Amino acid sequence: MGNIQIVNPANGSLVSAVHNHSVQECVAAAEVASTAFTAWRKTLPRQRGEILRTAFDIMVAEQEALAELIVSENGKVLSDARAEVAYAAEFFRWFSEEAVRIDGDLRQAPNGTNWLAVTREPVGVALCITPWNFPAAMATRKVGPALAAGCTVLLKAAHETPLTAYAIADILKRAGLPDGVLQVITPDPPGDAVAALLASGIVRKLSFTGSTRVGSLLLSQAASNIVNCSMELGGNAPFIICDDADIDAAVDGAMIAKMRNGGAACTAANRFYVHTQVLDEFTSKFVKRMSALVVGDGMAPTTTLGPLVSAVQQSRVSSLVERAITEGAIALCGASATPAPMHGYAATVLAGVQQHHSIIQQEVFGPVAPIIEVQDIEESIPLFNGVDHGLVSYIYTRNHGRGMRLAHALETGMVGLNRGLVSDPAAPFGGVKQSGLGREGGHDGLLAFMETKYVSTDW
């Protein structure tokens, strides 16, 4: 099968290469995981938790080296990579604590004839598929709860960013994780290998983060063996700025919600709905901030916006902006790609955008912010909900009651109310509609890797 070459998105240089696993090698890894599950599921919750806690400590101690590795294969700026490592490590700490809090229930049946005893058991071998945009955090968000629950894991890393996955596996090994409990697989292209794993009868859990298109395909493949599935799919987040919003706070929040990770995040603000009364003030301040971002190598101290992960992704973002302009949008800043070999794209703000424009109806996954003017926030709720996805929304208003009413009216799994960041290891992360199934993080994230068993008894 050869090797997969890892290329630095900032300069096109070869970073490293990893083994390209064949279908047969992936299925063999699943068999190893199945054997390892027999012993791993019987380990004490405290033991599993201590391994995860030790992995957290190692990640914190090695934050800088891991951040530099992420920059080299992903392209994001070093400050973003440092933040990602810290965020990723927190999943190991959170689930090290959740491992010893696996709940159950015991109660008498209403008719008094028997007792209802409910326990939780690990689901089995878990196939965890992660994307390139957060190569550390998306891995630990899945691996942490899976290991805490007592599952064994096949971690299928994105072919653009596999080095981080291998580094995390090495950290867990040094933390005391037994052989075979976690294995990284890197088949490229992955389709045949993933299909074979889902059809093998060995994999009992699929946890996928990626596009809605691929997620839908995987759900259909998982259906043949009724594989337990969690899906964290695409996003198309509205960022709603009410007429009573604190505009300076809204601009600060917009820079986080839009430009965290260079806009390559499923939680990224994708559609900016701004009330007419504050449109000019918000737009001018936002454009000033966006225009000040400097595209460059993520390791350079002057860089504030790293390149996109690949030439393909750069071309996709360019095409979306070009089409928006042909449909009538006006570029207030940016709208330009950096020349090869760098895969950069300038921070872009688009005015004059309409709901029907193509850039509103799909996820941008880049540093582009389309602005739509609205004259009545409450009457515009159908616009906010008028897309296929429903992962997260952002609202800025000084009236907290109004904000909560809007939050309840929005068709998304998460809402940032006067906040540009919702991600937290202690919170249930996930969406509705075509943004996925299930939740990651919080106690829900642990239960996603467990099955409920009920025993009816009497004494």
Secondary structure, 3 states (H helix, E strand, C coil): CCEEEEECCCCCCEEEEEECCCHHHHHHHHHHHHHHHHHHCCCCHHHHHHHHHHHHHHHHHCHHHHHHHHHHHHCCCHHHHHHHHHHHHHHHHHHHHHHHHCCCEEEECCCCCCEEEEEEEECCEEEEECCCCCCCHHHHHHHHHHHHHCCEEEEECCCCCHHHHHHHHHHHHHCCCCCCCEEEECCCCCHHHHHHHHHCCCEEEEEEECCHHHHHHHHHHHHHHCCEEEEECCCCEEEEECCCCCHHHHHHHHHHHHHHHHHCCCCCEEEEEEEHHHHHHHHHHHHHHHHCCCECCCCCCCCCECCCCCHHHHHHHHHHHHHHHHCCCEEEECCCECCCCCCCECCEEEECCCCCCHHHHCCCCCCEEEEEEECCCHHHHHHHCCCCEECEEEEECCCHHHHHHHHHHCCCCEEEECCCCCCCCCCCECCEECCEECCECHHHHHHCCEEEEEEEECC
